[in-house]
Every structure is written in C-alpha cells, then in structure tokens.
Amino acid sequence: MSQVVLIVDDDPVQRRLLEAMVQRFGYQAMLAEGGDAAVAALLGPGATPIDCVVLDMVMPDLDGLGVLARLREAGLDLPVIVQTAHGGIDNAVAAMRAGAIDFVVKPASPERLQVSLRNALATKALTGELQRIKRGRDGTLVISDVITRSAAMRPVLRAAEKAADSTIPVLIEGESGVGKELIARAIHGSGSRRAKPFVAVNCGAMPENLVESILFGHEKGSFTGATEKHNGKFIEADGGTLFLDEVGELPPAAQVKLLRALQEGEVEPVGGRRNIKVDVRIVSATNRDLIADVKAGRFREDLFYRLHVFPIMIPPLRQRLDDIPALARHFLVRIAAEEGKRVRSIGTAALDLLASYRWPGNVRQLENAIFRAVVLSDSEEVGVNEFPQILAQVGTDGAPPSESSREPWIASSPAMAASWPGAGNHSAMPANNAAPLTLSSPSLLLTDSHGNVRPLEDIERDVIRFAIAHYDEQMSEVARRLKIGRSTLYRKLEGLGLDNTAAGINVNETAGVG
C-alpha cells in the first residue's frame, strides 16, 4: 500500500491538480473540501491512517491555522505542508510556528511539491523510528508502536490491549520471525508493570544442564564453576515481566521446575536452602504446535494449561501483505541512518516485488532483505535490482526456479479459477488463494494478493518486460511483435518506469539507436 497524502483545499481545480501530482509521485491521494472535512478525516471514527497533509491556508470554514490547532489539541503528530498564495509568507511563518513542517507557494510546481513530500515523509519516518528505538530501550514500547496496516493484525492488537490491562499469562504463537517478542514488549510497555523490568530469555538457546541456573539462579559453590552467587531470570524480572521465548524447547526436567515456580510464585535457586518469593508476569512464545507436543508427550499438559491461558496468534507476513510497504520503509529509514547511506525511499516496482514474495522467514527476513538492498543501493531510491535473491524466487514459493518454470505465473482467484487451463484437473489447482498456479505456457499475474484484477498499467509493464527478455533485448523485434513503433516503445518504457530494469535496458542509451 502506498503512503497516503491528504489534500485539503476548497478549490476543486487545485484539488484535482494536486491529486494528479501526488498520484504521479507514487502516493495515494485523499481529498478534503475544507478544514472541517479534513479534521473529520483525520480525527473522526474509523479514520484512514494518513502519512502527510497538504493543507491550504485560506478556506471558508476552518482555515489552515484552525486545522493545525485541532491536530495539536488531539496530540496527532503528522507532517503538514501548507500552501500559501503569493504575498502570504506571513501566514506561512505562522503555520510553521503552529506545527507545519514546510510550505509551498501556490501554484506549486511538481518538482517543489515532490521534494517537500519526500522530505516530510522521510522526517516523519525517522522521527517515529527514533522514538520507537528510545521506547524499546526504556522498556516503554506500546501497542501503537507496532507497525501494521493489515486487517489481519487488528485482532492481535485488540487482544494485546486487553492482555496489557491484566496480569493474565499470555502465550504468543506464530511462525519464526513474525514479531512475537515485539508484541510481548508492547504488552509489557502498555500495562501497569511498564516501569519494572522486562526480561527476555530464549529457552531454546540455553544449555540443558544450565537451564535451572539461568531461570532460577544458583548459590556460590553449588556446582563446578559456580564461583559466585547468581540471580536467575525470575528474580531479575521480579515486579515486571518475564518473556519465555520458544518455551516449547524447554527440556522435561526444566518444565517441572517451571510449573512449580508458576504455581507457587516462588523459585528455588540451585544449591539454595530456601525458596524466594517472586512477583512475575509471564508472557511466553512458541513457533511450535504445543498441542501436538502435549499429545506426543514432549510437553507437559499441566504446564501447557498454565501458559495457554490467553493465547494470541500472530499471522505470518504472507497473510498480511498490506504491512510490507510500511515495514519496508520503517526498516529502510533505520538501516540507512545506521549505515550512513542517503537512501530515502523504495520504488513502486520494488514494493510490488516484495508483495509478491512468500516470505518464509517473515518480518525478520524482510528486514535482512532491506538491509542488503540499502547496502547495494547507489541512489536515493531502492529498486528491484537491489533485491536479486527475491527477484530470482518470486512465484516459486521461495524455491529457486528451475529451467522449466521461469515463466510468469498467475495467482489464484475464485472468480477466475473455473476458466483456467487445467481447471478440470484438481491436481493443477492451487491449495488456497495465496498459492500461485504455474501454467505450462507463459502467463501473467492478472490478480493481486486480494484477488482483485491488477491495473492495466501494471499488466502492460509485465508484458513489455517479458517481451524484452523473450526477444533477447532486440528492441526492433520487441516493437514489431507488440505492433507498436520503436519510439512508442521507448516512451512506454520511460512512462512505466522500465528504464534500468532487470532486463538491462536503458532508455536513454537505447533511444538513439536506429
């Protein structure tokens, strides 16, 4: 999903001009006819998340300064670019003092507006990331810090909010890399124990012979190598939250001790002579099917019911594709700052590529892919060429493509399934709507991840890209087969953003060839 820009102007002509420019820049435009409509869109019930506002200063109902005042009263920290007419610099200065981030003089040129939007969105992203890092370090990360725009995550956040208001034991379930620890930290930071410690322990990384010592502590001299007293994780987390990551990996002996600690509210250090009372809120996480482990005897049933009081299931990234653009921008801003790279944005084609991948490693894999892309990038915008590994695997469910399966693929859609070649053969049908159907002949991705028909411009882009690769970059042959002139082909390449594509075509270098 593209970033959303709210355009506020009472002049319909200006609104249409700004809308066209914003959409051409690759953003999604929302329109408001005046200040009151803008406040309703930003602060009303069920408001759509807005990334930036382009705000006219002079309007008949609520003017620009009035809108800024309402946003300040509501505590909404949102980048606002104000528009002012010639001679209205005093108003622009007043708006900047009221919280606007930049101003443009009407009528704004496309170049000036694009730079202003890019800087405003980059500043917003960096500011938000710095605040999240600070809250994460202080243990005060809250549920609103979780970056998501997917409907699939709304039940997760609602459940986390309810859990934060209680001390109920929480079990967070989900595949590796979906962000279980982030949700655990948000629950802690949103609850009454946020001023107390949040202690995380990876149960799968502890040596089996040291599990008891790490969790419950030990006395000096209690075993070989115990040269001094050690407080375990339970005691460190006293008054706060203990996060047991990968709790399903605990060995049987440690499961017994953990169950007793949870039942009695006290721990017995190794070599200790008395139990120690602890007040700990337990949040655990697992990527295993604990019910299957209980049935197989690998996990204690009584411990399972102690931990599985309030389960929260986090869906994998492939089931919440709407989160990919926001997460990608979030990682890009942070990593670019850490690496000292002047990378500001991710191209639309690159975001489409990321959305078409299956992400078996979930959010963690996406973060590493963005890290690699930032390091590879030589410009301010990351493109598809910075994701070579993803580009090679798209459409194959994460498996490297074989020589016989390099054709484009068509995603399943209930409305189209009956008309596919081989539809009568059930073995050719995908298992679910998320899985691609690979056809024996070259085909196109006609539907998006939600089963909706893709825009004609995107389909045309894929057709041209395929033709260039199919005819070995012989542009005369490509134009002839597409039944268009060479000059038309080059205009389309430039207009569709296919110069410097993965096919290796550079419009500026090729256009002059006869």
Secondary structure, DSSP 8 states (H G I E B T S, - for coil): ---EEEEE-S-HHHHHHHHHHHHHTT-EEEEESSHHHHHHHHHSTT----SEEEEES--SSS-HHHHHHHHHHHT----EEEEE-TT-HHHHHHHHHTT--EEEESS--HHHHHHHHHHHHHHHHHHHHHHHHHHHHHT---GGGS----GGGHHHHHHHHHHHTS---EEEE--TTS-HHHHHHHHHHHSTTTTS-EEEEEGGGS-GGGHHHHHH-B-TTSSTT--S-B--HHHHTTTSEEEEETGGG--HHHHHHHHHHHHHSEE--BT-SS-EE---EEEEEESS-HHHHHHTTSS-HHHHHHHTTEEEE---GGG-TTHHHHHHHHHHHHHHHHHT----EE-HHHHHHHHTS--TTHHHHHHHHHHHHHHH--SSEE-GGG-HHHHHHTTTTTS---GGG-S--EE--TTTGGGSTTTT-GGGS-SSTTSEE--SS-----B-TTS-B--HHHHHHHHHHHHHHHTTT-HHHHHHHHTS-HHHHHHHHHHTT-TT-TT---HHHHTT--
